[in-house]
Each structure stands twice: as structure tokens, then as C-alpha cells.
Amino acid sequence: MSERVTADWRDDPVTFAAQGLMASFGAGTPREQMVWSVILATLAYLSALLSFGATAVFLVLFAVTFLVGALRLLWASVRG
């Protein structure tokens, strides 16, 4: 069961961010999971530049969620 990111970032940024975070952990489509993983990894990288510490763990986390999304997309294309 996939839920798409439906909130508008200008009208409801909190819901938009929450839906994006859920999409990166597999609640969205495989493409959404990959896109949101890249977006969140970029934000984690920018945060890690300022204070290298616990935020560097997020880089690994969102790299893994990106790979899971890529595998889901590949599996969906193979299954037809």
C-alpha cells in the first residue's frame, strides 16, 4: 500500500515534511522514496557540514532508504 505525498509545501509545510519523511521510509511509491531519500540526505549533509556529529548518521540512513527504493522500483519493473 503506497501513499503519495499530497500536501503542498507552501500551504502546509509541516504535513509536507511529514509525508516526505514517511515516503523516504517506504510509505510512498519507490520513486518518491528515492527522491525523498536524496532530498533528506542532502539536508543531512548540509547540516553535517556545520556540525559534524550525529547528523552524519543520517547520511547513511538515507543512503540505505534510497537503495531500498531503488530495489523496490527494480522489483516492480521486473514483476511487470
SULBELFEN-V534844 format. One record per residue. N is the residue number from 1. D_LAST is the distance of its C-alpha to the last C-alpha in Angstrom with 1 decimal. Layout:
N|D_LAST + N|D_LAST
//
This chain:
1|16.7 + 2|16.8 + 3|20.0 + 4|20.4 + 5|23.6 + 6|25.6 + 7|29.2 + 8|31.0 + 9|32.7 + 10|35.9 + 11|36.4 + 12|35.3 + 13|34.9 + 14|35.1 + 15|32.2 + 16|30.2 + 17|30.9 + 18|30.2 + 19|26.8 + 20|26.0 + 21|27.2 + 22|25.2 + 23|22.0 + 24|22.9 + 25|23.0 + 26|19.5 + 27|20.3 + 28|18.5 + 29|15.1 + 30|14.2 + 31|15.7 + 32|18.7 + 33|19.2 + 34|19.4 + 35|21.7 + 36|23.9 + 37|24.3 + 38|25.6 + 39|27.8 + 40|29.3 + 41|29.7 + 42|31.6 + 43|33.8 + 44|34.4 + 45|35.4 + 46|37.8 + 47|39.2 + 48|39.6 + 49|41.6 + 50|44.1 + 51|44.4 + 52|42.8 + 53|42.4 + 54|40.0 + 55|37.8 + 56|36.8 + 57|35.0 + 58|32.7 + 59|31.6 + 60|30.3 + 61|28.8 + 62|26.8 + 63|25.8 + 64|24.3 + 65|22.5 + 66|21.1 + 67|19.9 + 68|18.3 + 69|16.5 + 70|15.4 + 71|14.1 + 72|12.2 + 73|10.7 + 74|9.9 + 75|8.6 + 76|6.2 + 77|5.1 + 78|5.4 + 79|3.8 + 80|0.0
//
